[in-house]
Amino acid sequence: MRLLIRVLLVFFVISALLSIVRGLLNPTTPNRRQARGNPPPGGRLIKDPICGIYVAESSALQSGDNYFCSEECRQKFIAAKA
C-alpha cells in the first residue's frame, strides 16, 4: 500500500513539474479565459459562406457584403450567384 502511495505521489509531482516547465517554455499561449474576452489579433472573425471556415476580417477577400478565405471560394460564390 505504501508503495502505491509513493508511486502516485511521484507521478503527481512529475506531472506538476512538467506543467510548470511547459508554461515557462511557451508563455505566449493565452489561456482560455483570456481568449474568450479579447478579439482575435486580426480583428473580428467572419464565416466564409462557401467552405464555412472563419477568417479574420483584415485578411479576408471581400466581394460585396461577403468575405472569403480564398480566391477559389470567392469564385465559387460568384459562379453560384450567376
C-alpha positions as CSV (number, residue, x, y, z in Angstrom):
1,M,0.0,0.0,0.0
2,R,2.8,2.4,0.8
3,L,4.5,1.6,-2.5
4,L,1.3,2.6,-4.3
5,I,1.0,5.9,-2.5
6,R,4.7,6.7,-3.2
7,V,4.2,5.9,-6.9
8,L,1.1,8.1,-7.1
9,L,2.9,10.9,-5.3
10,V,5.9,10.7,-7.6
11,F,3.5,10.7,-10.6
12,F,1.7,13.8,-9.4
13,V,4.9,15.7,-8.7
14,I,6.3,14.9,-12.1
15,S,3.1,15.9,-13.8
16,A,3.1,19.2,-11.9
17,L,6.7,19.9,-12.8
18,L,6.0,19.2,-16.5
19,S,3.1,21.6,-16.5
20,I,5.2,24.3,-14.9
21,V,8.0,23.7,-17.5
22,R,5.6,23.8,-20.4
23,G,4.1,27.1,-19.1
24,L,7.6,28.6,-18.8
25,L,8.7,27.5,-22.3
26,N,5.5,28.7,-24.0
27,P,4.4,31.9,-22.3
28,T,2.7,33.4,-25.3
29,T,-0.1,30.9,-25.4
30,P,-3.2,32.7,-24.0
31,N,-5.3,30.7,-21.6
32,R,-8.9,30.1,-22.4
33,R,-10.3,32.8,-20.0
34,Q,-8.2,35.5,-21.7
35,A,-9.1,34.3,-25.2
36,R,-12.8,34.5,-24.6
37,G,-13.0,38.2,-23.9
38,N,-10.5,39.5,-26.4
39,P,-11.0,39.8,-30.1
40,P,-8.5,37.9,-32.3
41,P,-5.4,39.8,-33.4
42,G,-6.7,40.2,-37.0
43,G,-10.0,41.8,-35.9
44,R,-13.3,40.1,-35.9
45,L,-13.9,36.7,-37.4
46,I,-16.3,36.3,-40.4
47,K,-17.6,33.0,-41.7
48,D,-16.8,32.1,-45.3
49,P,-20.2,31.3,-47.0
50,I,-18.7,28.6,-49.2
51,C,-16.4,26.5,-47.1
52,G,-17.7,27.6,-43.7
53,I,-14.4,28.4,-42.0
54,Y,-13.9,31.6,-40.1
55,V,-11.4,34.1,-41.3
56,A,-10.1,37.4,-39.9
57,E,-11.8,40.3,-41.5
58,S,-8.5,42.0,-42.0
59,S,-7.1,39.1,-44.1
60,A,-10.3,38.1,-45.9
61,L,-11.1,38.7,-49.5
62,Q,-14.3,40.8,-49.9
63,S,-16.9,40.7,-52.6
64,G,-19.8,43.0,-51.9
65,D,-21.1,42.2,-48.4
66,N,-19.4,38.8,-48.3
67,Y,-15.9,37.8,-47.1
68,F,-13.9,34.7,-48.3
69,C,-10.9,32.8,-47.1
70,S,-9.5,32.4,-50.6
71,E,-9.9,33.4,-54.3
72,E,-11.2,29.9,-55.0
73,C,-14.1,30.3,-52.6
74,R,-14.9,33.8,-53.9
75,Q,-15.0,32.5,-57.5
76,K,-17.3,29.6,-56.5
77,F,-19.6,32.1,-54.8
78,I,-19.7,34.4,-57.9
79,A,-20.3,31.3,-60.2
80,A,-23.2,30.1,-57.9
81,K,-24.8,33.5,-57.9
82,A,-24.7,33.9,-61.7
